[in-house]
Amino acid sequence: MMWRKSSYSGAQTNCVEVQLGPVSQIRDTKDRSGGTLTVGSAAWGAFLRKAKR
């Protein structure tokens, strides 16, 4: 699976990346080996809906 970050971030490293799938993983681009936050697809979808408001 591919890691993605917002196109608004450009080449900066002060952002987060997400890997989508049955569960989504989120990590900090400043420390990619520092671990991930894992959430279910329903929780990730709910987060995105709230963030878009």
PyMOL Python script that loads the backbone (N, CA, C, O; Angstrom):
from pymol import cmd

cmd.read_pdbstr("""\
ATOM      1  N   MET A   1       0.835  -1.189   0.000  1.00  0.00           N
ATOM      2  CA  MET A   1       0.000   0.000   0.000  1.00  0.00           C
ATOM      3  C   MET A   1       0.875   1.246   0.000  1.00  0.00           C
ATOM      4  O   MET A   1       2.008   1.234   0.481  1.00  0.00           O
ATOM      5  N   MET A   2       0.328   2.301  -0.543  1.00  0.00           N
ATOM      6  CA  MET A   2       1.078   3.560  -0.638  1.00  0.00           C
ATOM      7  C   MET A   2       0.719   4.506   0.502  1.00  0.00           C
ATOM      8  O   MET A   2      -0.428   4.559   0.947  1.00  0.00           O
ATOM      9  N   TRP A   3       1.711   5.244   0.962  1.00  0.00           N
ATOM     10  CA  TRP A   3       1.485   6.322   1.910  1.00  0.00           C
ATOM     11  C   TRP A   3       1.162   7.573   1.112  1.00  0.00           C
ATOM     12  O   TRP A   3       1.766   7.825   0.069  1.00  0.00           O
ATOM     13  N   ARG A   4       0.206   8.359   1.602  1.00  0.00           N
ATOM     14  CA  ARG A   4      -0.186   9.595   0.926  1.00  0.00           C
ATOM     15  C   ARG A   4      -0.200  10.744   1.924  1.00  0.00           C
ATOM     16  O   ARG A   4      -0.451  10.562   3.116  1.00  0.00           O
ATOM     17  N   LYS A   5       0.082  11.942   1.395  1.00  0.00           N
ATOM     18  CA  LYS A   5      -0.076  13.144   2.206  1.00  0.00           C
ATOM     19  C   LYS A   5      -0.785  14.186   1.360  1.00  0.00           C
ATOM     20  O   LYS A   5      -0.836  14.069   0.136  1.00  0.00           O
ATOM     21  N   SER A   6      -1.315  15.172   1.990  1.00  0.00           N
ATOM     22  CA  SER A   6      -2.061  16.211   1.292  1.00  0.00           C
ATOM     23  C   SER A   6      -1.181  16.948   0.293  1.00  0.00           C
ATOM     24  O   SER A   6      -0.014  17.227   0.567  1.00  0.00           O
ATOM     25  N   SER A   7      -1.742  17.256  -0.850  1.00  0.00           N
ATOM     26  CA  SER A   7      -1.007  18.048  -1.844  1.00  0.00           C
ATOM     27  C   SER A   7      -0.733  19.457  -1.330  1.00  0.00           C
ATOM     28  O   SER A   7       0.160  20.133  -1.841  1.00  0.00           O
ATOM     29  N   TYR A   8      -1.478  19.909  -0.336  1.00  0.00           N
ATOM     30  CA  TYR A   8      -1.245  21.223   0.271  1.00  0.00           C
ATOM     31  C   TYR A   8       0.074  21.253   1.036  1.00  0.00           C
ATOM     32  O   TYR A   8       0.614  22.328   1.295  1.00  0.00           O
ATOM     33  N   SER A   9       0.597  20.085   1.399  1.00  0.00           N
ATOM     34  CA  SER A   9       1.832  20.011   2.175  1.00  0.00           C
ATOM     35  C   SER A   9       3.075  20.290   1.345  1.00  0.00           C
ATOM     36  O   SER A   9       4.090  20.719   1.893  1.00  0.00           O
ATOM     37  N   GLY A  10       3.021  20.061   0.052  1.00  0.00           N
ATOM     38  CA  GLY A  10       4.191  20.273  -0.798  1.00  0.00           C
ATOM     39  C   GLY A  10       5.342  19.391  -0.364  1.00  0.00           C
ATOM     40  O   GLY A  10       5.143  18.215  -0.060  1.00  0.00           O
ATOM     41  N   ALA A  11       6.543  19.944  -0.332  1.00  0.00           N
ATOM     42  CA  ALA A  11       7.735  19.181   0.043  1.00  0.00           C
ATOM     43  C   ALA A  11       8.027  19.264   1.538  1.00  0.00           C
ATOM     44  O   ALA A  11       9.040  18.737   1.998  1.00  0.00           O
ATOM     45  N   GLN A  12       7.166  19.909   2.291  1.00  0.00           N
ATOM     46  CA  GLN A  12       7.395  20.066   3.727  1.00  0.00           C
ATOM     47  C   GLN A  12       7.355  18.724   4.439  1.00  0.00           C
ATOM     48  O   GLN A  12       6.751  17.766   3.955  1.00  0.00           O
ATOM     49  N   THR A  13       8.004  18.668   5.589  1.00  0.00           N
ATOM     50  CA  THR A  13       7.973  17.449   6.402  1.00  0.00           C
ATOM     51  C   THR A  13       7.205  17.653   7.698  1.00  0.00           C
ATOM     52  O   THR A  13       7.306  16.832   8.609  1.00  0.00           O
ATOM     53  N   ASN A  14       6.449  18.720   7.794  1.00  0.00           N
ATOM     54  CA  ASN A  14       5.648  18.987   8.989  1.00  0.00           C
ATOM     55  C   ASN A  14       4.197  18.618   8.721  1.00  0.00           C
ATOM     56  O   ASN A  14       3.314  19.474   8.760  1.00  0.00           O
ATOM     57  N   CYS A  15       3.958  17.352   8.450  1.00  0.00           N
ATOM     58  CA  CYS A  15       2.598  16.924   8.139  1.00  0.00           C
ATOM     59  C   CYS A  15       2.447  15.451   8.502  1.00  0.00           C
ATOM     60  O   CYS A  15       3.365  14.829   9.037  1.00  0.00           O
ATOM     61  N   VAL A  16       1.292  14.916   8.207  1.00  0.00           N
ATOM     62  CA  VAL A  16       1.033  13.502   8.440  1.00  0.00           C
ATOM     63  C   VAL A  16       0.765  12.819   7.108  1.00  0.00           C
ATOM     64  O   VAL A  16       0.361  13.456   6.135  1.00  0.00           O
ATOM     65  N   GLU A  17       0.996  11.522   7.083  1.00  0.00           N
ATOM     66  CA  GLU A  17       0.696  10.698   5.918  1.00  0.00           C
ATOM     67  C   GLU A  17      -0.317   9.643   6.346  1.00  0.00           C
ATOM     68  O   GLU A  17      -0.399   9.275   7.518  1.00  0.00           O
ATOM     69  N   VAL A  18      -1.080   9.170   5.380  1.00  0.00           N
ATOM     70  CA  VAL A  18      -2.065   8.132   5.657  1.00  0.00           C
ATOM     71  C   VAL A  18      -1.908   7.005   4.642  1.00  0.00           C
ATOM     72  O   VAL A  18      -1.589   7.232   3.475  1.00  0.00           O
ATOM     73  N   GLN A  19      -2.138   5.805   5.112  1.00  0.00           N
ATOM     74  CA  GLN A  19      -2.154   4.624   4.258  1.00  0.00           C
ATOM     75  C   GLN A  19      -3.550   4.025   4.395  1.00  0.00           C
ATOM     76  O   GLN A  19      -3.942   3.592   5.478  1.00  0.00           O
ATOM     77  N   LEU A  20      -4.298   4.004   3.293  1.00  0.00           N
ATOM     78  CA  LEU A  20      -5.690   3.575   3.329  1.00  0.00           C
ATOM     79  C   LEU A  20      -5.825   2.083   3.067  1.00  0.00           C
ATOM     80  O   LEU A  20      -5.048   1.498   2.312  1.00  0.00           O
ATOM     81  N   GLY A  21      -6.812   1.481   3.694  1.00  0.00           N
ATOM     82  CA  GLY A  21      -7.107   0.066   3.524  1.00  0.00           C
ATOM     83  C   GLY A  21      -8.254  -0.300   4.445  1.00  0.00           C
ATOM     84  O   GLY A  21      -8.971   0.590   4.903  1.00  0.00           O
ATOM     85  N   PRO A  22      -8.453  -1.579   4.732  1.00  0.00           N
ATOM     86  CA  PRO A  22      -9.504  -1.978   5.677  1.00  0.00           C
ATOM     87  C   PRO A  22      -9.327  -1.280   7.028  1.00  0.00           C
ATOM     88  O   PRO A  22     -10.300  -0.958   7.711  1.00  0.00           O
ATOM     89  N   VAL A  23      -8.077  -1.057   7.392  1.00  0.00           N
ATOM     90  CA  VAL A  23      -7.746  -0.163   8.505  1.00  0.00           C
ATOM     91  C   VAL A  23      -6.786   0.874   7.938  1.00  0.00           C
ATOM     92  O   VAL A  23      -5.972   0.562   7.069  1.00  0.00           O
ATOM     93  N   SER A  24      -6.878   2.091   8.421  1.00  0.00           N
ATOM     94  CA  SER A  24      -6.005   3.163   7.944  1.00  0.00           C
ATOM     95  C   SER A  24      -4.910   3.395   8.967  1.00  0.00           C
ATOM     96  O   SER A  24      -5.142   3.322  10.173  1.00  0.00           O
ATOM     97  N   GLN A  25      -3.721   3.674   8.473  1.00  0.00           N
ATOM     98  CA  GLN A  25      -2.592   3.976   9.337  1.00  0.00           C
ATOM     99  C   GLN A  25      -2.164   5.416   9.089  1.00  0.00           C
ATOM    100  O   GLN A  25      -2.141   5.880   7.949  1.00  0.00           O
ATOM    101  N   ILE A  26      -1.827   6.113  10.163  1.00  0.00           N
ATOM    102  CA  ILE A  26      -1.448   7.521  10.099  1.00  0.00           C
ATOM    103  C   ILE A  26      -0.090   7.650  10.779  1.00  0.00           C
ATOM    104  O   ILE A  26       0.142   7.073  11.841  1.00  0.00           O
ATOM    105  N   ARG A  27       0.822   8.430  10.142  1.00  0.00           N
ATOM    106  CA  ARG A  27       2.150   8.626  10.733  1.00  0.00           C
ATOM    107  C   ARG A  27       2.627  10.054  10.499  1.00  0.00           C
ATOM    108  O   ARG A  27       2.128  10.762   9.624  1.00  0.00           O
ATOM    109  N   ASP A  28       3.592  10.452  11.293  1.00  0.00           N
ATOM    110  CA  ASP A  28       4.204  11.777  11.216  1.00  0.00           C
ATOM    111  C   ASP A  28       5.362  11.724  10.225  1.00  0.00           C
ATOM    112  O   ASP A  28       6.216  10.843  10.321  1.00  0.00           O
ATOM    113  N   THR A  29       5.403  12.652   9.279  1.00  0.00           N
ATOM    114  CA  THR A  29       6.466  12.635   8.276  1.00  0.00           C
ATOM    115  C   THR A  29       7.829  13.009   8.848  1.00  0.00           C
ATOM    116  O   THR A  29       8.852  12.709   8.232  1.00  0.00           O
ATOM    117  N   LYS A  30       7.867  13.653  10.006  1.00  0.00           N
ATOM    118  CA  LYS A  30       9.155  13.992  10.622  1.00  0.00           C
ATOM    119  C   LYS A  30       9.855  12.758  11.186  1.00  0.00           C
ATOM    120  O   LYS A  30      11.077  12.738  11.330  1.00  0.00           O
ATOM    121  N   ASP A  31       9.061  11.721  11.508  1.00  0.00           N
ATOM    122  CA  ASP A  31       9.622  10.509  12.111  1.00  0.00           C
ATOM    123  C   ASP A  31       8.847   9.301  11.599  1.00  0.00           C
ATOM    124  O   ASP A  31       8.045   8.712  12.323  1.00  0.00           O
ATOM    125  N   ARG A  32       9.093   8.945  10.361  1.00  0.00           N
ATOM    126  CA  ARG A  32       8.321   7.874   9.720  1.00  0.00           C
ATOM    127  C   ARG A  32       8.496   6.519  10.400  1.00  0.00           C
ATOM    128  O   ARG A  32       7.619   5.662  10.290  1.00  0.00           O
ATOM    129  N   SER A  33       9.590   6.314  11.086  1.00  0.00           N
ATOM    130  CA  SER A  33       9.805   5.035  11.771  1.00  0.00           C
ATOM    131  C   SER A  33       9.310   5.074  13.213  1.00  0.00           C
ATOM    132  O   SER A  33       9.481   4.104  13.951  1.00  0.00           O
ATOM    133  N   GLY A  34       8.705   6.177  13.617  1.00  0.00           N
ATOM    134  CA  GLY A  34       8.287   6.364  14.999  1.00  0.00           C
ATOM    135  C   GLY A  34       6.976   5.716  15.380  1.00  0.00           C
ATOM    136  O   GLY A  34       6.498   5.920  16.496  1.00  0.00           O
ATOM    137  N   GLY A  35       6.380   4.943  14.494  1.00  0.00           N
ATOM    138  CA  GLY A  35       5.126   4.277  14.812  1.00  0.00           C
ATOM    139  C   GLY A  35       3.953   4.901  14.073  1.00  0.00           C
ATOM    140  O   GLY A  35       4.071   5.966  13.467  1.00  0.00           O
ATOM    141  N   THR A  36       2.828   4.217  14.137  1.00  0.00           N
ATOM    142  CA  THR A  36       1.630   4.676  13.440  1.00  0.00           C
ATOM    143  C   THR A  36       0.425   4.622  14.362  1.00  0.00           C
ATOM    144  O   THR A  36       0.408   3.900  15.359  1.00  0.00           O
ATOM    145  N   LEU A  37      -0.569   5.397  14.007  1.00  0.00           N
ATOM    146  CA  LEU A  37      -1.883   5.336  14.633  1.00  0.00           C
ATOM    147  C   LEU A  37      -2.759   4.559  13.668  1.00  0.00           C
ATOM    148  O   LEU A  37      -2.839   4.914  12.492  1.00  0.00           O
ATOM    149  N   THR A  38      -3.413   3.513  14.132  1.00  0.00           N
ATOM    150  CA  THR A  38      -4.249   2.677  13.279  1.00  0.00           C
ATOM    151  C   THR A  38      -5.707   2.860  13.664  1.00  0.00           C
ATOM    152  O   THR A  38      -6.068   2.746  14.835  1.00  0.00           O
ATOM    153  N   VAL A  39      -6.546   3.146  12.665  1.00  0.00           N
ATOM    154  CA  VAL A  39      -7.983   3.329  12.896  1.00  0.00           C
ATOM    155  C   VAL A  39      -8.756   2.556  11.831  1.00  0.00           C
ATOM    156  O   VAL A  39      -8.258   2.339  10.726  1.00  0.00           O
ATOM    157  N   GLY A  40      -9.964   2.146  12.169  1.00  0.00           N
ATOM    158  CA  GLY A  40     -10.820   1.460  11.211  1.00  0.00           C
ATOM    159  C   GLY A  40     -11.299   2.404  10.125  1.00  0.00           C
ATOM    160  O   GLY A  40     -11.266   3.624  10.283  1.00  0.00           O
ATOM    161  N   SER A  41     -11.745   1.824   9.019  1.00  0.00           N
ATOM    162  CA  SER A  41     -12.166   2.652   7.886  1.00  0.00           C
ATOM    163  C   SER A  41     -13.370   3.523   8.231  1.00  0.00           C
ATOM    164  O   SER A  41     -13.471   4.646   7.735  1.00  0.00           O
ATOM    165  N   ALA A  42     -14.282   3.038   9.065  1.00  0.00           N
ATOM    166  CA  ALA A  42     -15.442   3.844   9.456  1.00  0.00           C
ATOM    167  C   ALA A  42     -15.005   5.058  10.277  1.00  0.00           C
ATOM    168  O   ALA A  42     -15.517   6.160  10.079  1.00  0.00           O
ATOM    169  N   ALA A  43     -14.071   4.859  11.186  1.00  0.00           N
ATOM    170  CA  ALA A  43     -13.578   5.971  12.006  1.00  0.00           C
ATOM    171  C   ALA A  43     -12.831   6.989  11.151  1.00  0.00           C
ATOM    172  O   ALA A  43     -12.973   8.193  11.363  1.00  0.00           O
ATOM    173  N   TRP A  44     -12.045   6.526  10.195  1.00  0.00           N
ATOM    174  CA  TRP A  44     -11.311   7.438   9.315  1.00  0.00           C
ATOM    175  C   TRP A  44     -12.291   8.242   8.464  1.00  0.00           C
ATOM    176  O   TRP A  44     -12.120   9.448   8.290  1.00  0.00           O
ATOM    177  N   GLY A  45     -13.314   7.579   7.937  1.00  0.00           N
ATOM    178  CA  GLY A  45     -14.331   8.275   7.147  1.00  0.00           C
ATOM    179  C   GLY A  45     -15.055   9.328   7.969  1.00  0.00           C
ATOM    180  O   GLY A  45     -15.311  10.428   7.480  1.00  0.00           O
ATOM    181  N   ALA A  46     -15.388   9.002   9.214  1.00  0.00           N
ATOM    182  CA  ALA A  46     -16.053   9.963  10.096  1.00  0.00           C
ATOM    183  C   ALA A  46     -15.146  11.161  10.368  1.00  0.00           C
ATOM    184  O   ALA A  46     -15.610  12.301  10.372  1.00  0.00           O
ATOM    185  N   PHE A  47     -13.867  10.911  10.595  1.00  0.00           N
ATOM    186  CA  PHE A  47     -12.916  12.001  10.809  1.00  0.00           C
ATOM    187  C   PHE A  47     -12.869  12.925   9.598  1.00  0.00           C
ATOM    188  O   PHE A  47     -12.912  14.146   9.748  1.00  0.00           O
ATOM    189  N   LEU A  48     -12.782  12.353   8.402  1.00  0.00           N
ATOM    190  CA  LEU A  48     -12.712  13.169   7.188  1.00  0.00           C
ATOM    191  C   LEU A  48     -13.970  14.004   6.986  1.00  0.00           C
ATOM    192  O   LEU A  48     -13.890  15.168   6.595  1.00  0.00           O
ATOM    193  N   ARG A  49     -15.128  13.413   7.251  1.00  0.00           N
ATOM    194  CA  ARG A  49     -16.382  14.178   7.111  1.00  0.00           C
ATOM    195  C   ARG A  49     -16.400  15.371   8.058  1.00  0.00           C
ATOM    196  O   ARG A  49     -16.805  16.465   7.665  1.00  0.00           O
ATOM    197  N   LYS A  50     -15.966  15.174   9.294  1.00  0.00           N
ATOM    198  CA  LYS A  50     -15.928  16.275  10.270  1.00  0.00           C
ATOM    199  C   LYS A  50     -14.882  17.317   9.885  1.00  0.00           C
ATOM    200  O   LYS A  50     -15.118  18.516  10.034  1.00  0.00           O
ATOM    201  N   ALA A  51     -13.739  16.873   9.395  1.00  0.00           N
ATOM    202  CA  ALA A  51     -12.656  17.802   9.042  1.00  0.00           C
ATOM    203  C   ALA A  51     -13.026  18.680   7.853  1.00  0.00           C
ATOM    204  O   ALA A  51     -12.535  19.804   7.743  1.00  0.00           O
ATOM    205  N   LYS A  52     -13.874  18.195   6.974  1.00  0.00           N
ATOM    206  CA  LYS A  52     -14.254  18.956   5.781  1.00  0.00           C
ATOM    207  C   LYS A  52     -15.248  20.063   6.081  1.00  0.00           C
ATOM    208  O   LYS A  52     -15.482  20.922   5.230  1.00  0.00           O
ATOM    209  N   ARG A  53     -15.826  20.066   7.248  1.00  0.00           N
ATOM    210  CA  ARG A  53     -16.818  21.099   7.602  1.00  0.00           C
ATOM    211  C   ARG A  53     -16.189  22.434   7.832  1.00  0.00           C
ATOM    212  O   ARG A  53     -16.887  23.401   8.137  1.00  0.00           O
TER     213      ARG A  53
END
""", "prot")
cmd.dss("prot")
cmd.show_as("cartoon", "prot")
cmd.util.cbc("prot")
cmd.orient("prot")
